[in-house]
Amino acid sequence: MTTLRKMANAALDLLFPPKCASCGREGAYLCDTGLVSMRRDGTKRLYKARPEGLEEVIAFLDQFWGRSLDLLKRAAELEQQGETND
């Protein structure tokens, strides 16, 4: 699994945490990759997203999905124009 894929999976796990006791592992990985910062509050670990850490992930997603999403947007706009002209 590529590092970028691991980062994306860890980000999803943080946003939508699995119901298990080992969630700290994903948070630590996200901290190590710079996607989040962490501070302790007693026995809790509080994570905060770092938008600047997501730049590489966003660039990858734009590269991967960018053209497809542009085409989908264009098709939806053309369809909507056709419905308003009827």
N, C-alpha and C positions, 0 to 999 in steps of 0.2 A: 504494500500500500504506500502510495507516495505521501510525502510530508504534507503537501497541500490537501490531499484527501483526508489525512488524519486530522489536520487542523479543522477542516469543514465538519467532520464527524464529531470532533470534540466540541465545536461551537454549537452544533445542534443538540448534543447531549446537555450542554449548559443551559441552553434556552428551553429545552424540553427534557428535563432531567428524568433518567430512568428511575424506577422505584427499586433502588438497591442501596446497599451500604457503602459501595466502593466509588461513589461519585466524586470524592476528593481527588482521585487519580486524574479524571478528565479536567478538573479545574486546575490542577498543577500543570498539566500539559499545556493548557491554554495560557497560563502565566508564562511558562517557559518559551512559548512561541510568540509572546507579545500581544496576543489577542485580547487579553484581559489583565487587569491588575487585581490584586487581592489584599485585603486587610483582615486582621483577626478582630473579633469582637467576642471576648470570652472564649467559649469553645467553638464558636461559629467562624466560618470563613466566608467573608462577603466579597463577591466578585463584581467588578465593574468593567463593562466593555470598553475597549480602547479603539475608537474608530480608525485611528491611524494604523493600527495593527491589522485592520481588515483590508487595507489597500490592495495587497497581493491577492487575497481571495476575491475581491470585487473585480480586479483586472482579469483573473482567470475566468470568472463567471461571465464577464462581458465578452471575452474572447470565445468562450464555449457556446454561449447562448445568444450573444449580441445579434448576429445576423438573423437567426431564427425568430427572435422576438421582434426585430424590426419588420420582418416579413409578416408576422402574425398581426402586428399593429396596423400595418398597411392594409392587409386583407380586411380587418375589422372596420377600419375607416371607410374603405370602399363599399363594404356591405351596408354600413350605416348611411352613407351617401345615397346608395340605391334605395333604401327604405324611405328616406326623406323625399326623394324625387317621385315616388309612386303616388 
